[in-house]
Amino acid sequence: MDIKRIATAGVFAVIGLVVFTYVKSITTPAEPVVAAAPTIIKQIEYLDVLVAAQDLSFGSKVNESSLRWKAWPAEGIAPNFITSNNEPEAIQNMIGHIVRTTIYSDEPIMPRKFIAPGDKGVMAALLQPGMRAVTTRISVDTAAGGFIQPGDRVDIILTEEVPQRRLAGEFTASIRRSVSSTIFENVHVLAIDQQYVTTDELGASVVGSTATFEMTQGDAEFLQETESRGDLTLTLRGITDATNGYAQSSAKMAREVETEESKVSTLSVYRGGQPEVVALQGN
């Protein structure tokens, strides 16, 4: 009997020990795992580079909010970048400069893309190589209600009266009909009157009497010629439709072909001692 009690007490003692060990294991907090220190392969050096704080459009003027400093990997800095080490007062020095080409936000600033205030020939500096600045008359009615601003791109439409003949029974009547055709597409507007930059003070509407465009020499001559033919109207292109280059329209090219084919020269031919004028058309 005593042996049975002793055996039972031993079994309960073992069970109690197991339960105590389990409870202690789940209530004791685990030891924190110490992460291994990261291995530094290469230390990268950064320098502050002058960048655009916002998109800067063609012809706009730089102010204090236009530029900012941005950390840039030293090994990726080009020689024409402006850093805080070589020009710590660059932001103040750049105020008043004119943007020669579109610069996007966070793009590094390079001096060759700007015109310093007071420089002579600002308009000449805004022209692309091989291009010319040509001015024509405009009005509110012919320039999209005055909403065309410097830096926009437009199409140019010529409206002229074309003589026609109409047969009415046995009689022939001469009439004139107005015809409109696009002679240039996607033309860059350099200035409205003498305003070649867009500022907040101008608002959404710029009313002017002249517009200056960027064109090739030949196209500038053709534009001046068309002013005497009729009325020129400007149509504003959307931002998504504007590109960096402009093009002659099919109407303009057709006019050039027609003009070339209609060239007439004369030649005097002597027959029997009498001169006779012969017309030669084309080349």
C-alpha atoms as a printed R data frame, in Angstrom:
    type eleno elety resid chain resno       x      y        z
1   ATOM     1    CA   MET     A     1   0.000  0.000    0.000
2   ATOM     2    CA   ASP     A     2   2.792  2.356    0.856
3   ATOM     3    CA   ILE     A     3   4.547  1.500   -2.376
4   ATOM     4    CA   LYS     A     4   1.402  2.362   -4.404
5   ATOM     5    CA   ARG     A     5   1.081  5.750   -2.704
6   ATOM     6    CA   ILE     A     6   4.721  6.486   -3.257
7   ATOM     7    CA   ALA     A     7   4.409  5.621   -6.982
8   ATOM     8    CA   THR     A     8   1.293  7.808   -7.353
9   ATOM     9    CA   ALA     A     9   2.994 10.707   -5.583
10  ATOM    10    CA   GLY     A    10   5.987 10.324   -7.914
11  ATOM    11    CA   VAL     A    11   3.777 10.464  -11.005
12  ATOM    12    CA   PHE     A    12   2.066 13.659   -9.772
13  ATOM    13    CA   ALA     A    13   5.431 15.155   -8.954
14  ATOM    14    CA   VAL     A    14   6.686 14.537  -12.515
15  ATOM    15    CA   ILE     A    15   3.490 15.979  -14.016
16  ATOM    16    CA   GLY     A    16   3.792 19.051  -11.798
17  ATOM    17    CA   LEU     A    17   7.389 19.571  -12.823
18  ATOM    18    CA   VAL     A    18   6.471 19.368  -16.515
19  ATOM    19    CA   VAL     A    19   3.603 21.843  -16.106
20  ATOM    20    CA   PHE     A    20   5.772 24.254  -14.127
21  ATOM    21    CA   THR     A    21   8.505 24.141  -16.767
22  ATOM    22    CA   TYR     A    22   6.006 24.808  -19.609
23  ATOM    23    CA   VAL     A    23   4.341 27.727  -17.814
24  ATOM    24    CA   LYS     A    24   7.700 29.295  -17.031
25  ATOM    25    CA   SER     A    25   8.824 28.989  -20.664
26  ATOM    26    CA   ILE     A    26   5.790 30.815  -22.045
27  ATOM    27    CA   THR     A    27   5.797 33.581  -19.443
28  ATOM    28    CA   THR     A    28   9.499 34.384  -19.529
29  ATOM    29    CA   PRO     A    29  10.245 37.142  -22.146
30  ATOM    30    CA   ALA     A    30  12.519 36.115  -24.963
31  ATOM    31    CA   GLU     A    31  15.971 37.610  -25.103
32  ATOM    32    CA   PRO     A    32  16.229 40.455  -27.652
33  ATOM    33    CA   VAL     A    33  17.943 39.604  -30.922
34  ATOM    34    CA   VAL     A    34  20.838 41.943  -31.581
35  ATOM    35    CA   ALA     A    35  21.088 42.798  -35.309
36  ATOM    36    CA   ALA     A    36  24.494 42.672  -36.838
37  ATOM    37    CA   ALA     A    37  25.985 46.062  -37.768
38  ATOM    38    CA   PRO     A    38  25.664 46.784  -41.542
39  ATOM    39    CA   THR     A    39  28.791 46.555  -43.586
40  ATOM    40    CA   ILE     A    40  29.603 49.821  -45.386
41  ATOM    41    CA   ILE     A    41  30.884 48.998  -48.865
42  ATOM    42    CA   LYS     A    42  31.501 52.589  -50.051
43  ATOM    43    CA   GLN     A    43  30.851 55.989  -48.529
44  ATOM    44    CA   ILE     A    44  29.066 58.268  -51.081
45  ATOM    45    CA   GLU     A    45  29.881 61.964  -50.954
46  ATOM    46    CA   TYR     A    46  27.110 64.478  -51.699
47  ATOM    47    CA   LEU     A    47  27.311 68.132  -52.708
48  ATOM    48    CA   ASP     A    48  24.570 70.732  -53.051
49  ATOM    49    CA   VAL     A    49  23.765 71.419  -56.725
50  ATOM    50    CA   LEU     A    50  21.621 74.308  -57.966
51  ATOM    51    CA   VAL     A    51  18.449 72.959  -59.619
52  ATOM    52    CA   ALA     A    52  15.125 74.335  -60.827
53  ATOM    53    CA   ALA     A    53  12.524 74.417  -58.060
54  ATOM    54    CA   GLN     A    54   9.736 74.370  -60.673
55  ATOM    55    CA   ASP     A    55   9.251 74.199  -64.422
56  ATOM    56    CA   LEU     A    56  10.801 77.306  -66.041
57  ATOM    57    CA   SER     A    57   9.279 78.254  -69.387
58  ATOM    58    CA   PHE     A    58  11.007 79.902  -72.328
59  ATOM    59    CA   GLY     A    59  11.436 83.655  -71.856
60  ATOM    60    CA   SER     A    60  10.519 83.685  -68.146
61  ATOM    61    CA   LYS     A    61  12.543 85.556  -65.535
62  ATOM    62    CA   VAL     A    62  14.233 83.888  -62.583
63  ATOM    63    CA   ASN     A    63  13.174 84.850  -59.052
64  ATOM    64    CA   GLU     A    64  14.046 83.524  -55.588
65  ATOM    65    CA   SER     A    65  11.417 80.780  -55.752
66  ATOM    66    CA   SER     A    66  12.638 79.515  -59.143
67  ATOM    67    CA   LEU     A    67  15.787 77.767  -57.854
68  ATOM    68    CA   ARG     A    68  16.895 75.649  -54.908
69  ATOM    69    CA   TRP     A    69  19.815 73.542  -53.687
70  ATOM    70    CA   LYS     A    70  19.636 69.744  -53.937
71  ATOM    71    CA   ALA     A    71  22.016 67.066  -52.647
72  ATOM    72    CA   TRP     A    72  23.756 65.393  -55.582
73  ATOM    73    CA   PRO     A    73  26.313 62.541  -55.684
74  ATOM    74    CA   ALA     A    74  29.706 64.183  -56.088
75  ATOM    75    CA   GLU     A    75  30.850 61.686  -58.710
76  ATOM    76    CA   GLY     A    76  27.837 62.555  -60.908
77  ATOM    77    CA   ILE     A    77  28.386 66.323  -60.966
78  ATOM    78    CA   ALA     A    78  29.241 67.680  -64.433
79  ATOM    79    CA   PRO     A    79  31.731 70.557  -64.814
80  ATOM    80    CA   ASN     A    80  28.989 72.985  -65.904
81  ATOM    81    CA   PHE     A    81  26.821 72.347  -62.810
82  ATOM    82    CA   ILE     A    82  26.639 75.063  -60.162
83  ATOM    83    CA   THR     A    83  27.471 73.861  -56.637
84  ATOM    84    CA   SER     A    84  27.307 75.579  -53.261
85  ATOM    85    CA   ASN     A    85  31.070 75.108  -52.932
86  ATOM    86    CA   ASN     A    86  32.055 77.161  -55.970
87  ATOM    87    CA   GLU     A    87  29.107 79.622  -56.026
88  ATOM    88    CA   PRO     A    88  27.392 79.865  -52.621
89  ATOM    89    CA   GLU     A    89  25.466 83.019  -53.681
90  ATOM    90    CA   ALA     A    90  24.275 81.522  -56.978
91  ATOM    91    CA   ILE     A    91  20.548 81.884  -56.248
92  ATOM    92    CA   GLN     A    92  20.843 85.603  -55.588
93  ATOM    93    CA   ASN     A    93  23.142 86.043  -58.586
94  ATOM    94    CA   MET     A    94  20.682 84.279  -60.920
95  ATOM    95    CA   ILE     A    95  17.695 86.509  -60.070
96  ATOM    96    CA   GLY     A    96  16.565 88.436  -63.156
97  ATOM    97    CA   HIS     A    97  18.138 86.066  -65.686
98  ATOM    98    CA   ILE     A    98  15.981 85.127  -68.686
99  ATOM    99    CA   VAL     A    99  15.392 81.466  -69.560
100 ATOM   100    CA   ARG     A   100  16.534 80.613  -73.110
101 ATOM   101    CA   THR     A   101  14.958 77.146  -73.223
102 ATOM   102    CA   THR     A   102  12.438 75.178  -71.181
103 ATOM   103    CA   ILE     A   103  13.909 73.839  -67.917
104 ATOM   104    CA   TYR     A   104  12.062 71.234  -65.866
105 ATOM   105    CA   SER     A   105  11.762 70.853  -62.099
106 ATOM   106    CA   ASP     A   106  14.882 69.364  -60.395
107 ATOM   107    CA   GLU     A   107  16.932 69.819  -63.583
108 ATOM   108    CA   PRO     A   108  20.478 71.098  -62.811
109 ATOM   109    CA   ILE     A   109  21.011 74.745  -63.717
110 ATOM   110    CA   MET     A   110  23.586 75.490  -66.427
111 ATOM   111    CA   PRO     A   111  24.558 79.122  -67.211
112 ATOM   112    CA   ARG     A   112  24.384 78.651  -70.998
113 ATOM   113    CA   LYS     A   113  20.594 78.205  -70.762
114 ATOM   114    CA   PHE     A   114  20.098 81.727  -69.413
115 ATOM   115    CA   ILE     A   115  20.590 85.319  -70.532
116 ATOM   116    CA   ALA     A   116  22.050 87.697  -67.957
117 ATOM   117    CA   PRO     A   117  20.036 90.877  -67.252
118 ATOM   118    CA   GLY     A   118  21.380 93.872  -69.120
119 ATOM   119    CA   ASP     A   119  22.896 91.831  -71.949
120 ATOM   120    CA   LYS     A   120  22.428 93.391  -75.368
121 ATOM   121    CA   GLY     A   121  20.549 91.565  -78.082
122 ATOM   122    CA   VAL     A   122  18.181 89.634  -75.817
123 ATOM   123    CA   MET     A   123  15.861 88.812  -78.709
124 ATOM   124    CA   ALA     A   124  18.791 87.632  -80.844
125 ATOM   125    CA   ALA     A   125  19.893 85.358  -77.992
126 ATOM   126    CA   LEU     A   126  16.416 83.793  -77.827
127 ATOM   127    CA   LEU     A   127  16.560 82.719  -81.481
128 ATOM   128    CA   GLN     A   128  17.588 79.202  -82.427
129 ATOM   129    CA   PRO     A   129  20.531 78.844  -84.857
130 ATOM   130    CA   GLY     A   130  19.506 79.645  -88.425
131 ATOM   131    CA   MET     A   131  16.197 81.225  -87.415
132 ATOM   132    CA   ARG     A   132  14.950 84.802  -87.806
133 ATOM   133    CA   ALA     A   133  12.549 87.024  -85.867
134 ATOM   134    CA   VAL     A   134   9.747 88.415  -88.039
135 ATOM   135    CA   THR     A   135   6.952 90.727  -86.884
136 ATOM   136    CA   THR     A   136   3.438 91.068  -88.253
137 ATOM   137    CA   ARG     A   137   0.337 93.067  -87.330
138 ATOM   138    CA   ILE     A   138  -2.326 91.443  -85.142
139 ATOM   139    CA   SER     A   139  -5.471 92.497  -83.307
140 ATOM   140    CA   VAL     A   140  -7.678 91.084  -80.590
141 ATOM   141    CA   ASP     A   141 -10.012 89.710  -83.255
142 ATOM   142    CA   THR     A   142  -7.222 87.945  -85.152
143 ATOM   143    CA   ALA     A   143  -5.131 86.728  -82.191
144 ATOM   144    CA   ALA     A   144  -7.406 84.400  -80.195
145 ATOM   145    CA   GLY     A   145  -8.997 87.251  -78.264
146 ATOM   146    CA   GLY     A   146  -5.667 88.368  -76.800
147 ATOM   147    CA   PHE     A   147  -4.960 85.073  -75.040
148 ATOM   148    CA   ILE     A   148  -1.784 84.368  -77.029
149 ATOM   149    CA   GLN     A   149   1.336 84.983  -74.946
150 ATOM   150    CA   PRO     A   150   5.084 84.878  -75.593
151 ATOM   151    CA   GLY     A   151   6.249 81.274  -75.677
152 ATOM   152    CA   ASP     A   152   2.982 79.923  -77.115
153 ATOM   153    CA   ARG     A   153   2.742 78.160  -80.459
154 ATOM   154    CA   VAL     A   154   0.185 79.108  -83.082
155 ATOM   155    CA   ASP     A   155  -1.046 78.325  -86.581
156 ATOM   156    CA   ILE     A   156  -1.230 81.214  -89.057
157 ATOM   157    CA   ILE     A   157  -4.255 81.452  -91.360
158 ATOM   158    CA   LEU     A   158  -4.457 83.679  -94.444
159 ATOM   159    CA   THR     A   159  -7.870 84.947  -95.579
160 ATOM   160    CA   GLU     A   160  -7.919 86.559  -99.023
161 ATOM   161    CA   GLU     A   161 -10.366 87.352 -101.790
162 ATOM   162    CA   VAL     A   162  -9.973 85.219 -104.915
163 ATOM   163    CA   PRO     A   163 -11.511 86.416 -108.210
164 ATOM   164    CA   GLN     A   164 -13.791 83.947 -109.964
165 ATOM   165    CA   ARG     A   165 -15.939 83.965 -113.076
166 ATOM   166    CA   ARG     A   166 -19.473 82.679 -113.130
167 ATOM   167    CA   LEU     A   167 -21.506 81.989 -116.235
168 ATOM   168    CA   ALA     A   168 -25.109 83.212 -116.145
169 ATOM   169    CA   GLY     A   169 -26.772 82.335 -119.400
170 ATOM   170    CA   GLU     A   170 -24.959 84.185 -122.167
171 ATOM   171    CA   PHE     A   171 -23.210 86.548 -119.746
172 ATOM   172    CA   THR     A   172 -20.041 86.060 -117.710
173 ATOM   173    CA   ALA     A   173 -19.956 87.735 -114.267
174 ATOM   174    CA   SER     A   174 -16.780 88.358 -112.270
175 ATOM   175    CA   ILE     A   175 -17.135 87.771 -108.543
176 ATOM   176    CA   ARG     A   176 -14.748 87.634 -105.571
177 ATOM   177    CA   ARG     A   177 -14.852 84.943 -102.945
178 ATOM   178    CA   SER     A   178 -13.088 84.878  -99.558
179 ATOM   179    CA   VAL     A   179 -10.835 81.864  -99.065
180 ATOM   180    CA   SER     A   180  -9.015 80.913  -95.841
181 ATOM   181    CA   SER     A   181  -6.060 78.537  -95.655
182 ATOM   182    CA   THR     A   182  -3.444 77.668  -93.056
183 ATOM   183    CA   ILE     A   183  -0.030 78.793  -94.312
184 ATOM   184    CA   PHE     A   184   2.060 77.918  -91.236
185 ATOM   185    CA   GLU     A   185   1.636 75.441  -88.396
186 ATOM   186    CA   ASN     A   186   3.170 75.288  -84.908
187 ATOM   187    CA   VAL     A   187   4.952 78.657  -85.106
188 ATOM   188    CA   HIS     A   188   6.790 79.835  -81.981
189 ATOM   189    CA   VAL     A   189   5.653 83.239  -80.662
190 ATOM   190    CA   LEU     A   190   8.695 85.181  -79.435
191 ATOM   191    CA   ALA     A   191   6.978 88.375  -78.343
192 ATOM   192    CA   ILE     A   192   3.718 90.306  -78.253
193 ATOM   193    CA   ASP     A   193   4.519 93.954  -78.988
194 ATOM   194    CA   GLN     A   194   7.813 94.436  -77.084
195 ATOM   195    CA   GLN     A   195   6.952 91.957  -74.339
196 ATOM   196    CA   TYR     A   196   9.029 88.783  -74.735
197 ATOM   197    CA   VAL     A   197   8.463 87.252  -71.285
198 ATOM   198    CA   THR     A   198   5.360 86.077  -69.454
199 ATOM   199    CA   THR     A   199   4.889 87.475  -65.950
200 ATOM   200    CA   ASP     A   200   2.157 87.133  -63.338
201 ATOM   201    CA   GLU     A   201   1.260 90.796  -63.794
202 ATOM   202    CA   LEU     A   202   0.187 90.196  -67.402
203 ATOM   203    CA   GLY     A   203  -2.672 87.926  -66.407
204 ATOM   204    CA   ALA     A   204  -4.257 85.472  -68.821
205 ATOM   205    CA   SER     A   205  -4.740 87.997  -71.629
206 ATOM   206    CA   VAL     A   206  -2.111 89.974  -73.549
207 ATOM   207    CA   VAL     A   207  -3.535 92.555  -75.939
208 ATOM   208    CA   GLY     A   208  -1.033 93.760  -78.518
209 ATOM   209    CA   SER     A   209  -0.855 95.183  -82.007
210 ATOM   210    CA   THR     A   210   2.125 93.144  -83.266
211 ATOM   211    CA   ALA     A   211   3.437 89.605  -82.836
212 ATOM   212    CA   THR     A   212   7.006 88.422  -83.407
213 ATOM   213    CA   PHE     A   213   7.562 84.870  -84.674
214 ATOM   214    CA   GLU     A   214  10.596 82.599  -85.033
215 ATOM   215    CA   MET     A   215  10.982 81.471  -88.659
216 ATOM   216    CA   THR     A   216  13.518 80.705  -91.346
217 ATOM   217    CA   GLN     A   217  14.563 83.507  -93.684
218 ATOM   218    CA   GLY     A   218  12.489 82.181  -96.602
219 ATOM   219    CA   ASP     A   219   9.368 81.725  -94.507
220 ATOM   220    CA   ALA     A   220   9.766 85.200  -93.020
221 ATOM   221    CA   GLU     A   221   9.776 86.636  -96.550
222 ATOM   222    CA   PHE     A   222   6.666 84.661  -97.466
223 ATOM   223    CA   LEU     A   223   4.862 85.857  -94.322
224 ATOM   224    CA   GLN     A   224   5.586 89.489  -95.164
225 ATOM   225    CA   GLU     A   225   4.323 88.905  -98.713
226 ATOM   226    CA   THR     A   226   1.027 87.436  -97.521
227 ATOM   227    CA   GLU     A   227   0.255 90.513  -95.413
228 ATOM   228    CA   SER     A   228  -0.567 92.398  -98.616
229 ATOM   229    CA   ARG     A   229  -2.820 89.597  -99.913
230 ATOM   230    CA   GLY     A   230  -5.308 89.564  -97.086
231 ATOM   231    CA   ASP     A   231  -5.846 89.214  -93.347
232 ATOM   232    CA   LEU     A   232  -3.722 87.019  -91.073
233 ATOM   233    CA   THR     A   233  -5.328 85.192  -88.159
234 ATOM   234    CA   LEU     A   234  -3.550 83.341  -85.339
235 ATOM   235    CA   THR     A   235  -5.012 80.196  -83.800
236 ATOM   236    CA   LEU     A   236  -3.602 79.057  -80.467
237 ATOM   237    CA   ARG     A   237  -2.338 75.463  -80.175
238 ATOM   238    CA   GLY     A   238  -2.748 73.460  -76.985
239 ATOM   239    CA   ILE     A   239   0.260 72.538  -74.865
240 ATOM   240    CA   THR     A   240   0.003 68.877  -75.879
241 ATOM   241    CA   ASP     A   241  -0.077 69.851  -79.580
242 ATOM   242    CA   ALA     A   242   2.982 72.103  -79.400
243 ATOM   243    CA   THR     A   243   6.379 70.717  -80.407
244 ATOM   244    CA   ASN     A   244   9.861 72.189  -80.743
245 ATOM   245    CA   GLY     A   245   9.701 72.709  -84.497
246 ATOM   246    CA   TYR     A   246   7.258 74.318  -86.868
247 ATOM   247    CA   ALA     A   247   6.263 73.273  -90.361
248 ATOM   248    CA   GLN     A   248   4.961 74.742  -93.574
249 ATOM   249    CA   SER     A   249   1.389 73.745  -94.202
250 ATOM   250    CA   SER     A   250   0.321 71.949  -97.357
251 ATOM   251    CA   ALA     A   251  -1.468 75.137  -98.456
252 ATOM   252    CA   LYS     A   252   1.756 77.147  -98.341
253 ATOM   253    CA   MET     A   253   3.705 74.521 -100.245
254 ATOM   254    CA   ALA     A   254   0.954 74.330 -102.871
255 ATOM   255    CA   ARG     A   255   1.156 78.097 -103.306
256 ATOM   256    CA   GLU     A   256   4.905 77.900 -103.818
257 ATOM   257    CA   VAL     A   257   4.494 75.228 -106.495
258 ATOM   258    CA   GLU     A   258   1.747 77.245 -108.167
259 ATOM   259    CA   THR     A   259   3.891 80.376 -108.114
260 ATOM   260    CA   GLU     A   260   6.860 78.523 -109.539
261 ATOM   261    CA   GLU     A   261   4.800 77.009 -112.343
262 ATOM   262    CA   SER     A   262   3.203 80.353 -113.189
263 ATOM   263    CA   LYS     A   263   6.505 82.125 -113.806
264 ATOM   264    CA   VAL     A   264   6.517 83.476 -117.341
265 ATOM   265    CA   SER     A   265   9.528 84.785 -119.227
266 ATOM   266    CA   THR     A   266   9.659 86.220 -122.755
267 ATOM   267    CA   LEU     A   267  11.995 85.694 -125.675
268 ATOM   268    CA   SER     A   268  12.198 87.813 -128.842
269 ATOM   269    CA   VAL     A   269  12.379 85.767 -132.046
270 ATOM   270    CA   TYR     A   270  13.052 87.504 -135.370
271 ATOM   271    CA   ARG     A   271  11.179 86.094 -138.344
272 ATOM   272    CA   GLY     A   272  11.620 87.788 -141.704
273 ATOM   273    CA   GLY     A   273  13.284 90.702 -139.982
274 ATOM   274    CA   GLN     A   274  10.265 91.280 -137.712
275 ATOM   275    CA   PRO     A   275  10.514 90.619 -133.959
276 ATOM   276    CA   GLU     A   276   8.001 88.243 -132.447
277 ATOM   277    CA   VAL     A   277   7.668 87.871 -128.649
278 ATOM   278    CA   VAL     A   278   7.346 84.264 -127.434
279 ATOM   279    CA   ALA     A   279   6.214 83.515 -123.881
280 ATOM   280    CA   LEU     A   280   8.099 80.797 -121.967
281 ATOM   281    CA   GLN     A   281   6.412 79.320 -118.870
282 ATOM   282    CA   GLY     A   282   8.160 77.612 -115.985
283 ATOM   283    CA   ASN     A   283  11.869 76.863 -115.917
